[in-house]
């Protein structure tokens, strides 16, 4: 059975010359990109390149000074974050930001807060879908989220994002602070989500990991898009190898 959060549109997201400032400092410079349904898109770049700022601009957390964000054919530039979530875009933030004092189940249900009272029956079924996707959480629904391992907390954050019923799932540094075996498990789950039709946009400092698991990628440097293309091709690009993969350019 296909989950209700699966993407259903051929063209989901387009950015047109987006500029974002932090105070008086220009952080994102004329960013233009697009995301098609069913893709995993990676944003690659060093710390401070603007990756998380871009995620915040998409979700209404960082104001866009110039340019446009179009999602599902609608201009969502600078809409309030809760309205962007309701429109079908969900962010799994860096370092997860789960509610440690609440149970696993309560954290998941909070992901569907914007439609809880009008859609309780479906939300309960979707909660079971999430637990099927993340079996490490099953049986721990009544456990406090703060008592979970780091990997389980990342799965919980991803599950909470899926509970919002998104067309597009944004993930900011999902591998941060996790052991290598857990990271591989998390990224295999991302591939499963893609097979189920979920569109994913991924910020990841580990370029090797991001390019291995994504379909296309954009490379950010100092707030500018400097390179983009198929991830398989970028893995072999000498500029990427020299800058992000620890290999010397020829």
Backbone bond lengths (Angstrom), bond angles and torsions (degrees), N, CA, C in turn:
res aa  C-N    CA-C-N  psi(-1)  N-CA   C-N-CA  omega(-1)  CA-C   N-CA-C  phi
1 X - - - 1.470 - - 1.519 109.49 -
2 X 1.320 116.71 130.02 1.458 120.93 -177.31 1.527 110.63 -80.20
3 X 1.354 118.17 129.42 1.456 120.20 -178.58 1.521 112.20 -62.86
4 X 1.336 115.54 154.28 1.457 119.91 -178.47 1.518 112.54 -70.78
5 X 1.361 117.62 -13.14 1.467 118.55 -178.32 1.528 112.63 -86.35
6 X 1.327 119.22 -1.58 1.465 121.17 -175.56 1.519 111.58 -63.30
7 X 1.318 116.68 145.58 1.450 122.00 179.84 1.519 111.81 -70.35
8 X 1.343 115.79 148.25 1.455 119.47 -175.51 1.539 112.25 -135.62
9 X 1.298 117.50 17.28 1.464 119.89 -174.69 1.517 109.05 -133.34
10 X 1.352 116.75 141.87 1.456 119.58 -173.70 1.522 112.46 -75.20
11 X 1.319 118.35 -28.95 1.462 121.23 -179.94 1.520 108.44 -131.02
12 X 1.318 115.93 114.02 1.455 119.11 -171.55 1.519 114.32 -98.48
13 X 1.316 117.27 -47.78 1.457 120.44 -166.87 1.524 110.75 -136.81
14 X 1.335 114.67 138.67 1.465 120.61 174.78 1.522 109.06 -141.75
15 X 1.321 115.65 131.86 1.459 122.06 172.64 1.515 108.28 -110.02
16 X 1.331 115.47 134.78 1.462 121.41 -178.02 1.524 109.34 -124.78
17 X 1.338 116.29 104.43 1.469 123.30 174.19 1.532 112.81 51.37
18 X 1.314 116.07 47.45 1.463 121.27 -176.57 1.526 110.36 -76.95
19 X 1.332 115.51 131.25 1.455 122.20 174.78 1.527 109.29 -124.91
20 X 1.334 115.16 135.48 1.456 121.93 179.99 1.519 108.58 -130.91
21 X 1.334 115.87 136.32 1.457 122.08 177.78 1.523 109.50 -112.69
22 X 1.333 116.14 147.91 1.452 122.85 163.50 1.522 105.46 -110.49
23 X 1.314 116.50 105.25 1.457 119.58 -171.74 1.517 109.72 65.39
24 X 1.317 116.64 -123.10 1.468 121.19 178.14 1.525 112.44 -97.01
25 X 1.328 116.93 1.12 1.465 120.55 -176.48 1.526 110.72 -93.90
26 X 1.326 115.43 127.67 1.461 121.20 176.92 1.526 108.46 -77.82
27 X 1.342 116.92 117.12 1.464 122.26 -174.58 1.517 111.67 -102.26
28 X 1.331 117.59 -40.03 1.465 122.02 175.97 1.517 108.90 -117.72
29 X 1.330 116.27 129.66 1.465 121.68 -170.80 1.525 110.43 -117.82
30 X 1.330 116.26 104.92 1.466 123.08 172.77 1.531 112.18 49.64
31 X 1.332 116.29 55.86 1.464 121.48 -177.99 1.521 110.34 -82.47
32 X 1.325 116.44 122.24 1.462 122.50 174.87 1.526 108.18 -126.90
33 X 1.331 116.13 127.61 1.458 121.19 177.44 1.521 109.14 -158.99
34 X 1.334 115.86 171.59 1.459 119.51 177.61 1.523 109.71 -143.56
35 X 1.324 115.31 156.83 1.460 122.85 177.63 1.519 108.32 -131.85
36 X 1.333 116.07 127.17 1.455 121.76 177.21 1.530 109.94 -96.80
37 X 1.317 115.95 155.93 1.460 120.80 179.44 1.520 110.59 -62.04
38 X 1.333 115.82 139.89 1.450 121.79 175.04 1.506 115.29 84.29
39 X 1.336 118.11 0.67 1.461 121.53 179.58 1.532 111.09 -90.21
40 X 1.320 114.66 157.29 1.458 121.53 159.03 1.522 106.34 -108.66
41 X 1.323 115.82 116.04 1.464 122.46 -179.41 1.523 108.61 -106.98
42 X 1.313 117.16 132.78 1.458 121.72 178.46 1.527 110.21 -107.58
43 X 1.334 115.34 139.92 1.460 122.38 168.01 1.519 107.06 -107.91
44 X 1.320 116.05 117.54 1.458 122.17 -173.95 1.530 108.54 -114.77
45 X 1.325 115.68 140.96 1.455 120.00 176.42 1.510 110.71 170.67
46 X 1.306 115.62 163.07 1.465 121.05 179.45 1.523 110.52 -72.67
47 X 1.329 116.90 167.85 1.456 120.95 172.48 1.524 109.66 -55.17
48 X 1.330 115.88 135.17 1.449 120.25 178.70 1.509 114.77 85.85
49 X 1.329 117.58 4.41 1.467 120.01 -178.73 1.521 112.85 -80.10
50 X 1.339 117.77 -13.96 1.467 120.50 177.58 1.517 114.82 109.23
51 X 1.335 117.65 9.32 1.465 120.07 -175.35 1.533 111.71 -63.83
52 X 1.320 117.07 -50.96 1.466 119.87 -179.13 1.526 111.51 -68.62
53 X 1.322 116.78 -33.16 1.463 119.95 175.49 1.518 110.68 -61.48
54 X 1.319 116.59 -39.25 1.464 120.59 177.94 1.524 110.84 -63.95
55 X 1.330 117.25 -43.14 1.461 120.02 176.85 1.532 110.48 -59.57
56 X 1.335 116.06 -41.46 1.456 119.56 178.41 1.513 112.93 -64.95
57 X 1.331 117.26 -34.54 1.462 120.75 177.00 1.522 111.25 -66.25
58 X 1.333 117.14 -37.40 1.456 120.72 178.93 1.521 111.74 -64.68
59 X 1.322 116.93 -35.50 1.459 121.36 -171.13 1.525 113.43 -102.37
60 X 1.319 117.62 10.79 1.449 120.85 175.53 1.518 114.84 82.63
61 X 1.334 118.02 7.48 1.462 121.55 -178.47 1.527 111.75 -86.15
62 X 1.319 117.26 -29.50 1.465 122.33 177.37 1.525 108.37 -118.17
63 X 1.336 118.60 117.19 1.466 120.71 -176.10 1.528 112.52 -61.26
64 X 1.323 115.76 137.95 1.458 122.71 175.10 1.522 108.20 -89.55
65 X 1.334 117.00 121.45 1.464 121.90 -178.19 1.530 110.66 -80.63
66 X 1.334 115.31 -41.37 1.474 120.97 178.27 1.510 108.62 -139.87
67 X 1.352 115.89 159.15 1.449 121.56 177.72 1.514 112.28 92.29
68 X 1.339 115.43 -171.32 1.459 120.53 -170.54 1.524 110.37 -144.17
69 X 1.353 115.20 142.60 1.461 122.77 171.93 1.523 107.15 -115.31
70 X 1.334 116.61 118.64 1.462 122.11 -178.18 1.520 108.27 -115.68
71 X 1.331 116.01 124.20 1.460 122.39 -178.54 1.518 109.01 -128.16
72 X 1.335 116.43 124.26 1.464 122.02 -177.37 1.524 111.64 52.88
73 X 1.343 114.72 38.53 1.456 120.32 176.79 1.513 115.31 80.31
74 X 1.349 117.92 0.38 1.456 121.69 -178.26 1.526 110.60 -113.62
75 X 1.318 115.67 139.90 1.462 120.80 175.92 1.527 108.89 -73.92
76 X 1.336 116.79 113.96 1.473 120.49 -179.79 1.530 111.03 -112.21
77 X 1.307 117.62 15.42 1.462 121.23 -177.39 1.522 110.70 -55.92
78 X 1.323 115.59 122.85 1.466 123.32 175.76 1.531 113.77 61.56
79 X 1.314 117.78 21.94 1.455 118.94 170.19 1.524 109.64 -68.30
80 X 1.336 116.34 158.31 1.453 120.09 178.57 1.527 109.79 -65.21
81 X 1.352 116.89 142.71 1.464 119.89 -175.69 1.524 114.58 -53.25
82 X 1.329 118.61 -40.65 1.458 119.40 -177.97 1.518 111.62 -67.56
83 X 1.320 117.46 -28.53 1.468 120.37 176.83 1.530 110.61 -74.09
84 X 1.315 116.92 -33.24 1.462 120.20 177.03 1.525 109.97 -68.65
85 X 1.332 116.93 -40.39 1.466 119.99 175.18 1.523 109.88 -59.73
86 X 1.328 117.01 -46.25 1.463 120.79 -179.16 1.518 111.84 -63.73
87 X 1.342 117.52 -27.02 1.464 120.45 -180.00 1.520 112.69 -77.25
88 X 1.359 117.39 -14.84 1.455 119.62 174.81 1.511 116.26 120.57
89 X 1.329 118.23 18.70 1.467 121.77 177.30 1.525 109.03 -121.56
90 X 1.320 117.46 131.18 1.463 120.97 -175.98 1.520 110.11 -132.55
91 X 1.329 116.31 137.20 1.464 122.91 -179.21 1.517 110.59 -108.81
92 X 1.337 116.49 128.73 1.460 122.82 168.12 1.522 105.68 -97.98
93 X 1.336 118.12 105.81 1.467 120.14 -168.37 1.516 113.26 -74.46
94 X 1.330 114.61 162.19 1.459 120.93 173.85 1.529 109.17 -59.04
95 X 1.315 116.47 140.52 1.467 123.78 -178.83 1.532 112.29 61.51
96 X 1.304 116.47 19.16 1.471 125.43 162.39 1.518 115.45 73.54
97 X 1.344 118.45 -48.42 1.466 122.99 176.61 1.530 112.52 53.53
98 X 1.318 116.18 44.65 1.454 120.02 173.36 1.527 109.39 -77.99
99 X 1.327 116.11 169.08 1.455 121.66 178.66 1.530 108.29 -95.35
100 X 1.333 115.48 99.07 1.459 120.86 -171.75 1.529 113.50 -60.89
101 X 1.335 117.49 -32.74 1.459 120.98 -174.86 1.533 112.64 -85.48
102 X 1.336 117.03 -2.90 1.459 121.13 177.33 1.524 109.62 -103.38
103 X 1.324 116.00 160.64 1.459 120.01 179.62 1.525 111.03 -73.73
104 X 1.318 114.85 166.18 1.461 121.07 174.61 1.525 110.12 -56.65
105 X 1.315 116.28 -46.64 1.468 120.41 -179.29 1.522 111.57 -61.12
106 X 1.323 117.15 -44.66 1.470 120.20 -179.52 1.522 111.18 -64.35
107 X 1.333 117.31 -39.60 1.466 119.89 175.94 1.516 111.12 -59.04
108 X 1.328 116.70 -43.92 1.456 120.10 -179.26 1.527 111.17 -65.11
109 X 1.316 116.65 -44.74 1.467 119.61 -178.73 1.516 111.22 -64.40
110 X 1.333 117.80 -32.84 1.460 120.36 177.49 1.526 112.03 -61.77
111 X 1.333 116.84 -24.92 1.454 119.22 175.90 1.514 113.02 -63.96
112 X 1.319 116.74 -20.24 1.474 122.01 -179.54 1.527 111.19 -110.86
113 X 1.339 116.38 24.61 1.469 120.16 -173.58 1.523 112.52 -57.62
114 X 1.354 117.05 -33.62 1.459 120.74 -172.47 1.528 113.01 -72.13
115 X 1.338 117.36 -10.46 1.468 119.52 -179.86 1.525 111.56 -136.57
116 X 1.324 117.17 17.93 1.456 120.59 -171.08 1.530 112.02 -62.47
117 X 1.321 117.49 -48.37 1.460 119.91 -172.66 1.522 113.60 -73.03
118 X 1.319 117.62 -22.52 1.463 119.18 179.95 1.525 113.05 -100.00
119 X 1.336 117.44 -3.08 1.472 118.81 -172.24 1.523 111.42 -144.23
120 X 1.340 117.86 35.25 1.463 121.20 -173.43 1.526 112.32 -58.46
121 X 1.331 117.43 -42.12 1.466 120.46 -175.74 1.520 111.09 -62.42
122 X 1.326 116.79 -47.47 1.466 120.23 179.73 1.519 111.65 -67.04
123 X 1.322 116.91 -35.44 1.459 120.22 -179.68 1.519 110.44 -62.80
124 X 1.317 117.55 -39.93 1.466 120.53 178.02 1.526 111.05 -63.06
125 X 1.329 117.01 -38.52 1.457 120.05 177.23 1.527 110.89 -68.82
126 X 1.323 116.69 -39.62 1.460 120.26 179.17 1.522 111.10 -65.99
127 X 1.331 116.91 -33.90 1.455 120.08 175.73 1.526 110.05 -60.28
128 X 1.320 117.02 -41.14 1.460 120.52 177.54 1.536 110.56 -66.32
129 X 1.335 117.23 -36.44 1.472 120.55 176.37 1.530 110.78 -61.21
130 X 1.330 115.61 -41.82 1.464 120.06 179.52 1.524 110.58 -64.78
131 X 1.323 116.87 -42.61 1.461 119.89 179.12 1.530 111.00 -65.16
132 X 1.330 117.01 -32.14 1.472 119.55 173.92 1.530 110.69 -66.39
133 X 1.333 116.56 -37.35 1.461 120.78 -179.76 1.528 111.25 -71.70
134 X 1.340 116.56 -32.23 1.461 122.17 -178.63 1.530 108.81 -122.52
135 X 1.321 118.00 75.17 1.474 120.45 -174.51 1.521 113.75 -61.97
136 X 1.345 118.12 -19.78 1.466 119.74 177.29 1.526 111.92 -63.56
137 X 1.343 116.87 -19.44 1.468 120.61 -179.57 1.526 112.31 -91.20
138 X 1.321 117.78 -17.37 1.469 119.67 -177.07 1.527 109.25 -68.38
139 X 1.322 114.68 137.26 1.451 120.91 -175.60 1.516 113.17 88.14
140 X 1.351 116.52 -6.89 1.464 121.12 -179.39 1.529 111.44 -115.22
141 X 1.330 115.99 17.54 1.464 120.21 -174.51 1.532 112.54 -58.83
142 X 1.319 118.27 -32.43 1.463 121.22 -177.25 1.532 112.44 -96.08
143 X 1.303 116.52 2.07 1.465 120.27 178.88 1.526 109.34 -79.97
144 X 1.331 116.37 145.08 1.459 119.36 175.67 1.524 109.72 -65.47
145 X 1.326 115.71 136.91 1.464 120.11 -176.21 1.524 111.68 -61.01
146 X 1.331 117.20 -32.43 1.454 120.48 -179.43 1.511 113.85 -67.03
147 X 1.339 117.38 -14.83 1.472 121.07 179.55 1.519 112.65 -89.88
148 X 1.341 117.47 -2.92 1.465 120.86 179.90 1.522 110.55 -77.85
149 X 1.325 115.79 159.17 1.466 121.02 172.17 1.527 109.58 -70.61
150 X 1.329 116.05 168.21 1.456 119.96 179.46 1.523 112.62 -59.42
151 X 1.324 116.30 -43.09 1.456 120.08 179.10 1.513 112.16 -64.59
152 X 1.335 116.73 -40.92 1.464 120.83 178.21 1.522 110.73 -66.12
153 X 1.332 117.03 -36.75 1.465 119.48 177.23 1.526 111.49 -65.64
154 X 1.341 116.91 -37.21 1.464 119.16 176.38 1.525 110.40 -65.10
155 X 1.321 117.32 -41.34 1.467 120.35 176.68 1.523 110.97 -63.06
156 X 1.322 116.71 -38.91 1.453 120.71 177.83 1.524 110.90 -63.73
157 X 1.326 116.86 -43.14 1.464 120.03 178.48 1.525 111.02 -62.65
158 X 1.328 116.63 -40.74 1.463 119.89 177.51 1.525 110.90 -66.40
159 X 1.336 116.27 -42.17 1.456 119.80 177.82 1.514 112.06 -62.60
160 X 1.336 116.75 -40.26 1.466 120.12 176.64 1.525 110.70 -60.96
161 X 1.336 116.34 -40.18 1.460 119.43 176.46 1.517 112.38 -62.00
162 X 1.313 117.12 -40.84 1.462 121.05 179.36 1.526 111.96 -67.90
163 X 1.326 117.01 -28.43 1.462 120.09 179.81 1.523 112.36 -66.65
164 X 1.313 118.30 -15.80 1.461 120.40 175.94 1.521 112.08 -78.75
165 X 1.344 115.98 -1.51 1.469 122.18 177.59 1.529 111.35 64.21
166 X 1.345 118.26 52.33 1.462 119.89 -172.99 1.525 113.68 -81.31
167 X 1.305 115.01 150.99 1.465 121.26 164.54 1.520 110.09 -82.69
168 X 1.346 115.92 -31.40 1.464 121.70 -178.76 1.521 108.64 -131.11
169 X 1.332 116.29 123.71 1.458 122.44 178.55 1.520 109.02 -104.84
170 X 1.329 116.71 122.47 1.458 123.29 178.76 1.520 108.63 -102.58
171 X 1.332 116.90 132.02 1.465 121.22 178.79 1.519 109.18 -125.54
172 X 1.339 114.94 126.20 1.461 121.14 -178.75 1.526 108.96 -107.21
173 X 1.315 116.47 106.88 1.466 124.45 177.25 1.535 112.45 53.86
174 X 1.328 118.73 60.09 1.469 119.97 -177.90 1.520 114.25 -67.26
175 X 1.329 118.51 -17.97 1.469 120.06 -177.60 1.518 113.57 -90.42
176 X 1.338 117.54 -6.07 1.456 120.20 -170.34 1.535 111.15 -62.91
177 X 1.333 115.98 129.37 1.454 122.59 175.52 1.510 115.81 75.92
178 X 1.326 118.28 9.92 1.465 121.17 -176.21 1.526 111.27 -107.34
179 X 1.325 115.42 151.75 1.463 121.20 176.49 1.524 110.29 -70.34
180 X 1.346 117.87 152.60 1.474 120.71 -176.47 1.521 114.59 -54.28
181 X 1.326 118.64 -40.65 1.466 119.65 -179.30 1.523 111.41 -66.58
182 X 1.310 117.65 -36.42 1.460 121.26 177.84 1.524 110.22 -69.47
183 X 1.333 116.33 -38.53 1.465 120.01 177.72 1.527 110.34 -59.75
184 X 1.324 116.98 -45.28 1.463 119.94 178.80 1.525 110.73 -60.94
185 X 1.316 117.26 -38.72 1.468 120.79 179.11 1.527 110.63 -64.88
186 X 1.339 115.93 -43.69 1.465 120.29 179.64 1.528 110.52 -60.27
187 X 1.323 116.99 -44.19 1.457 119.57 -176.57 1.525 112.06 -73.45
188 X 1.302 118.22 -28.21 1.467 119.84 172.24 1.527 110.78 -65.86
189 X 1.323 116.24 -35.90 1.459 120.26 175.39 1.524 110.38 -64.12
190 X 1.324 117.29 -38.18 1.465 119.97 176.61 1.527 111.16 -60.43
191 X 1.322 116.42 -40.65 1.465 119.19 177.19 1.524 110.85 -64.65
192 X 1.328 117.39 -37.75 1.466 120.41 176.43 1.524 110.98 -63.31
193 X 1.320 116.37 -41.09 1.463 120.16 177.66 1.519 111.00 -62.24
194 X 1.320 116.21 -40.72 1.463 119.48 176.78 1.521 111.14 -61.13
195 X 1.336 117.35 -43.13 1.465 120.67 178.66 1.522 111.36 -60.59
196 X 1.318 116.97 -30.76 1.462 121.56 178.59 1.525 112.52 -83.00
197 X 1.330 116.46 -1.57 1.461 120.15 174.99 1.504 115.73 102.45
198 X 1.324 118.44 5.06 1.458 120.64 179.90 1.526 110.07 -78.81
199 X 1.318 115.86 132.69 1.462 121.42 174.81 1.527 108.31 -91.30
200 X 1.317 115.96 136.15 1.473 121.05 -172.32 1.518 109.84 -130.57
201 X 1.329 115.14 134.83 1.466 122.20 170.22 1.514 107.24 -118.72
202 X 1.320 116.11 126.66 1.453 122.55 -164.93 1.518 111.01 -125.45
203 X 1.330 116.38 124.01 1.462 121.95 168.83 1.521 107.48 -96.63
204 X 1.325 116.30 128.07 1.463 119.57 -176.53 1.515 109.64 -154.39
205 X 1.348 115.87 122.45 1.461 119.95 178.71 1.525 111.78 -72.50
206 X 1.332 116.83 -28.09 1.459 121.27 177.27 1.523 108.63 -75.84
207 X 1.336 116.46 93.80 1.460 120.93 -173.23 1.523 112.18 -63.83
208 X 1.319 117.25 -38.39 1.467 120.39 179.42 1.526 109.98 -58.93
209 X 1.304 116.39 -46.56 1.459 121.96 -179.92 1.523 110.94 -64.18
210 X 1.326 116.37 -48.67 1.462 120.83 -177.14 1.521 111.79 -61.29
211 X 1.320 116.82 -43.94 1.465 120.32 -177.08 1.521 112.15 -74.46
212 X 1.319 117.19 -26.89 1.458 120.67 178.43 1.519 111.32 -69.63
213 X 1.321 117.45 -36.42 1.458 121.09 -172.82 1.527 114.43 -101.76
214 X 1.323 118.64 -5.88 1.467 120.50 -177.78 1.520 111.50 -103.34
215 X 1.332 114.75 165.38 1.468 121.46 176.93 1.525 111.59 -89.40
216 X 1.322 115.74 -46.10 1.460 121.55 177.44 1.513 108.84 -133.82
217 X 1.332 116.00 163.57 1.460 119.48 -178.82 1.526 110.33 -146.68
218 X 1.323 114.10 151.69 1.454 123.29 171.40 1.522 107.80 -119.25
219 X 1.326 116.63 137.42 1.460 121.96 -179.33 1.527 108.98 -108.14
220 X 1.335 114.98 123.30 1.456 122.10 179.01 1.517 110.69 -104.37
221 X 1.330 115.99 134.43 1.462 121.56 172.11 1.519 108.11 -136.44
222 X 1.329 115.44 120.03 1.465 121.74 177.66 1.521 111.90 50.93
223 X 1.316 115.32 43.44 1.458 120.70 174.73 1.503 115.85 81.79
224 X 1.326 118.32 5.51 1.460 121.51 179.77 1.527 110.41 -120.91
225 X 1.317 116.22 144.25 1.461 120.69 171.79 1.519 108.47 -79.92
226 X 1.328 116.06 119.09 1.458 119.89 -174.90 1.525 112.40 -110.97
227 X 1.330 117.37 -13.15 1.453 120.11 -175.93 1.519 108.56 -163.05
228 X 1.316 116.79 146.42 1.462 120.63 172.74 1.514 108.90 -155.83
229 X 1.326 115.61 163.17 1.460 120.06 179.22 1.511 111.25 155.66
230 X 1.337 114.66 -172.79 1.459 120.48 176.62 1.518 109.55 -62.34
231 X 1.323 116.69 136.10 1.461 120.46 -176.56 1.523 111.90 -61.88
232 X 1.327 116.49 -36.63 1.463 119.61 179.79 1.521 111.31 -62.87
233 X 1.334 116.83 -35.54 1.467 120.21 177.91 1.526 111.19 -73.76
234 X 1.333 116.74 -39.67 1.461 119.81 -179.29 1.521 111.64 -65.84
235 X 1.336 117.01 -30.72 1.466 119.78 176.96 1.523 111.64 -59.62
236 X 1.324 117.06 -28.16 1.461 122.13 -178.07 1.529 112.76 -99.19
237 X 1.319 117.31 -3.19 1.459 121.46 -177.92 1.528 108.79 -71.58
238 X 1.332 118.61 125.14 1.474 120.28 -177.29 1.523 113.55 -60.79
239 X 1.343 117.15 -28.60 1.468 119.53 178.10 1.532 110.62 -67.70
240 X 1.330 116.64 -40.71 1.462 121.02 177.94 1.528 109.72 -69.49
241 X 1.321 116.37 -41.91 1.461 120.02 179.37 1.529 111.03 -59.61
242 X 1.322 115.90 -42.13 1.466 119.14 -178.36 1.520 112.87 -72.57
243 X 1.340 116.70 -38.43 1.459 120.33 -173.27 1.527 113.31 -84.79
244 X 1.359 117.12 -33.46 1.466 119.40 -169.00 1.517 115.18 -127.50
245 X 1.341 118.16 -17.56 1.448 119.96 -174.87 1.520 113.41 -109.12
246 X 1.322 116.18 4.73 1.459 120.11 175.21 1.520 114.16 73.54
247 X 1.337 116.48 23.34 1.454 120.15 178.47 1.523 109.35 -113.45
248 X 1.305 116.56 149.39 1.449 121.54 -179.90 1.511 111.21 -80.23
249 X 1.342 116.08 135.74 1.463 120.30 175.22 1.515 109.56 -68.40
250 X 1.327 115.05 145.73 1.464 119.45 179.12 1.517 110.33 -77.63
